[in-house]
């Protein structure tokens, strides 16, 4: 694969290493995700998919191996540089929206842009554009408590894409929604990813949703295997 956005090589991760209760979660993970590619990561709870996503997104460090994002080797970077890369190049979506309750939908999208150095007017325009793309521009001034579950997750998608990242990492992004809403919201997410051309690694239990992605991989006993 030429110039993958995400390039994981030989990733290992254990908890309580060397102890009698050591748990080997990842055992030599190699994974590349290309620009514009959407990869489904399928695994049961406790298999280590969240650990893998956190390492890919620089929220955690592997015991051994290399993490590359956008052609840059992230191995050994200091905390400040890792934070800067996370802020500008990586977008995160979780099962629960984690929106800030005291701020409106628009403000939840504006804030990460301001933290990344974007001017307020530009950030507000970007928030309006993103909310329009996901069809809830009319809810821009509503706080999360006034939004439905599907609307909350759409705002979370917009927030993840606010700084135009190169890589999107999602951990069960529709797992907290009913089946009908899940299908609609996932369609919205796929449309956003296709429009932006970023690379996406999406963990899901839902095999139907996984089948709509470009490629499916499964985490099994610390190893990745194709589905």
C-alpha positions in Angstrom: 0.0 0.0 0.0 1.4 3.4 -1.1 1.6 6.1 1.6 -1.0 4.8 4.1 -2.5 7.4 6.4 -2.3 4.9 9.3 0.7 2.5 9.4 1.0 0.1 12.4 3.9 -2.2 12.4 4.6 -4.9 15.0 2.4 -3.4 17.7 2.4 -5.3 21.0 0.7 -4.4 24.3 0.4 -6.2 27.6 -1.0 -5.2 30.9 0.9 -6.2 34.1 3.9 -7.3 32.0 6.1 -9.9 33.7 3.6 -10.5 36.5 1.8 -13.8 37.0 -1.4 -12.1 35.9 0.1 -10.6 32.8 -2.5 -10.1 30.0 -1.1 -10.0 26.4 -3.7 -7.9 24.5 -1.9 -7.2 21.2 0.6 -9.6 19.8 2.4 -8.1 16.8 -0.3 -6.0 15.0 0.4 -4.9 11.4 -2.2 -2.7 9.8 -2.3 -0.1 7.1 -5.3 2.1 6.2 -5.1 4.2 3.0 -6.6 7.6 2.4 -10.3 7.3 1.6 -10.4 3.7 2.9 -12.9 2.7 5.6 -11.9 -0.4 7.5 -14.1 -2.3 10.0 -12.5 -3.7 13.1 -14.6 -6.5 14.4 -14.0 -8.0 17.8 -16.0 -9.0 20.9 -15.8 -7.0 24.1 -12.5 -7.4 25.9 -10.6 -8.5 22.8 -8.5 -5.3 22.8 -10.0 -3.2 20.0 -10.2 -0.1 22.2 -6.6 -0.6 23.1 -5.7 -0.8 19.5 -7.7 2.3 18.6 -6.1 4.2 21.5 -2.6 3.3 20.3 -3.4 4.2 16.7 -4.7 7.6 18.0 -1.7 8.3 20.2 -3.8 8.1 23.4 -1.7 5.1 24.5 1.8 3.8 23.7 2.6 0.2 22.6 5.2 -1.9 24.3 6.9 -2.5 21.0 6.2 -1.5 17.4 5.8 1.6 15.3 2.9 3.9 14.8 2.9 6.1 11.6 0.3 8.7 10.8 0.4 10.6 7.5 3.9 9.2 6.7 5.4 10.5 10.0 6.8 8.1 12.6 5.1 8.8 15.9 7.4 6.5 17.9 9.2 8.3 20.6 7.4 11.7 20.2 7.1 13.8 23.3 3.7 14.6 24.9 3.4 18.0 23.4 3.9 16.8 19.8 1.6 13.8 20.3 -1.1 16.2 21.6 -0.6 18.4 18.6 -0.9 15.5 16.2 -4.1 14.2 17.9 -5.6 17.7 17.8 -5.0 18.3 14.1 -4.7 14.9 12.4 -6.9 12.5 14.3 -10.6 12.5 14.9 -12.2 10.3 17.6 -15.8 9.1 17.8 -17.1 6.9 20.7 -20.2 4.9 21.5 -21.4 7.8 23.8 -21.3 11.3 22.3 -19.4 13.0 25.2 -20.7 16.4 24.1 -20.2 19.2 26.6 -23.7 19.7 28.0 -23.4 23.4 28.8 -22.6 24.3 25.1 -24.8 24.2 22.0 -24.3 21.8 19.2 -22.5 24.5 17.2 -20.3 25.4 20.1 -19.3 21.8 20.6 -17.9 21.8 17.1 -16.3 25.3 17.4 -14.4 24.7 20.6 -11.9 22.1 19.2 -11.2 24.4 16.3 -10.4 27.3 18.6 -8.1 25.0 20.6 -6.3 24.2 17.3 -5.8 27.9 16.5 -8.6 28.5 14.1 -10.3 31.9 14.3 -13.8 32.1 15.7 -15.5 33.3 12.5 -13.9 30.5 10.4 -14.7 27.9 13.1 -18.3 28.9 13.3 -18.6 28.7 9.5 -17.1 25.3 9.5 -19.5 24.2 12.2 -22.5 25.4 10.2 -21.2 23.6 7.1 -20.7 20.3 8.9 -24.1 20.5 10.6 -25.7 21.1 7.2 -23.9 18.1 5.8 -25.4 15.8 8.4 -28.9 17.4 8.1 -29.3 19.1 11.5 -28.3 22.7 10.8 -31.6 23.7 12.4 -30.5 22.2 15.7 -27.2 24.3 15.9 -28.3 26.4 18.9 -29.7 23.4 20.9 -27.8 22.0 23.8 -27.2 18.2 23.8 -30.0 17.5 26.3 -32.5 18.9 23.7 -31.2 16.6 20.9 -32.2 13.1 20.1 -29.7 10.3 20.4 -29.1 10.2 16.7 -28.7 14.0 16.6 -26.3 13.9 19.5 -24.1 11.4 17.6 -24.3 13.4 14.4 -22.9 16.4 16.3 -20.2 14.1 17.7 -19.3 13.2 14.1 -19.0 16.8 13.2 -16.9 17.6 16.2 -14.5 14.7 15.2 -14.1 16.2 11.7 -14.0 19.8 12.8 -10.2 20.1 12.4 -10.2 18.2 9.0 -8.2 15.3 10.3 -6.4 12.8 8.1 -7.5 9.8 10.3 -10.8 9.0 11.9 -11.0 6.4 14.7 -14.4 5.3 15.9 -15.3 2.8 18.7 -18.8 1.4 18.3 -20.1 4.8 17.0 -23.7 3.5 16.7 -23.7 1.1 19.6 -25.8 3.2 21.8 -28.6 3.7 19.2 -31.7 1.6 18.2 -31.3 -0.3 14.9 -33.2 2.1 12.7 -31.4 5.2 14.0 -28.1 3.3 13.9 -28.5 2.6 10.2 -29.4 6.2 9.4 -26.5 7.6 11.5 -24.0 5.1 10.0 -25.1 6.2 6.6 -24.4 9.8 7.6 -20.9 8.9 8.9 -20.0 7.0 5.7 -21.1 10.0 3.6 -18.9 12.3 5.6 -15.9 10.0 5.3 -16.4 9.6 1.5 -16.8 13.4 1.1 -13.6 14.2 3.0 -11.4 11.3 1.7 -9.9 10.6 5.1 -8.8 7.2 6.3 -11.2 5.5 8.9 -10.8 2.6 11.3 -14.2 1.8 12.8 -14.7 -0.8 15.6 -18.1 -2.4 15.6 -20.0 -5.5 16.7 -22.5 -5.0 13.9 -21.6 -7.3 11.1 -24.2 -5.7 8.8 -22.5 -2.3 9.2 -19.1 -3.9 8.9 -20.1 -5.3 5.5 -20.8 -1.8 4.2 -17.2 -0.8 4.7 -14.3 -1.4 2.3 -12.6 -4.0 4.3 -13.2 -6.1 7.4 -10.6 -7.3 9.9 -11.0 -9.3 13.1 -9.0 -9.1 16.3 -8.6 -12.6 17.6 -6.3 -13.6 20.5 -4.2 -10.5 20.0 -3.8 -11.0 16.2 -5.5 -9.4 13.2 -7.1 -11.7 10.7 -9.1 -10.9 7.6 -12.8 -11.5 7.7 
